Amino acid sequence: MNLVARGGSVVFFGLYGMDYNLELNLFTLYWKDATLSAVCVPSGQFPAAIAMAGQLKLEEVISRELSFSKGIEAFREKSSGREAKVMLCFEQEEHKC
């Protein structure tokens, strides 16, 4: 919760056991005027999402690409409002951002 900005959102996603408990200081969320939400995506929806991914025109959405090693810069750019979407790329020999 220390990482969430004032007015920001915290989203929990993934798979947790049914008996998983999270200790959470709600005052921190209150004081930061933050939102807490959870996302549940049934595993049966993954094939449809993957099939749809090829139809998306991501080049129209992503305004800048940066290497993963420049992650801090990417967050600053996004936070400044200068960039709509910043994509972090993992550096590989055949593709560099």
Secondary structure as GFF3:
##gff-version 3
##sequence-region A 1 97
A	DSSP	beta_strand	9	12	.	.	.	ID=ss1
A	DSSP	alpha_helix	26	32	.	.	.	ID=ss2
A	DSSP	beta_strand	35	38	.	.	.	ID=ss3
A	DSSP	three_ten_helix	43	45	.	.	.	ID=ss4
A	DSSP	alpha_helix	46	53	.	.	.	ID=ss5
A	DSSP	three_ten_helix	58	60	.	.	.	ID=ss6
A	DSSP	beta_strand	64	67	.	.	.	ID=ss7
A	DSSP	three_ten_helix	68	70	.	.	.	ID=ss8
A	DSSP	alpha_helix	71	80	.	.	.	ID=ss9
A	DSSP	beta_strand	86	89	.	.	.	ID=ss10
###
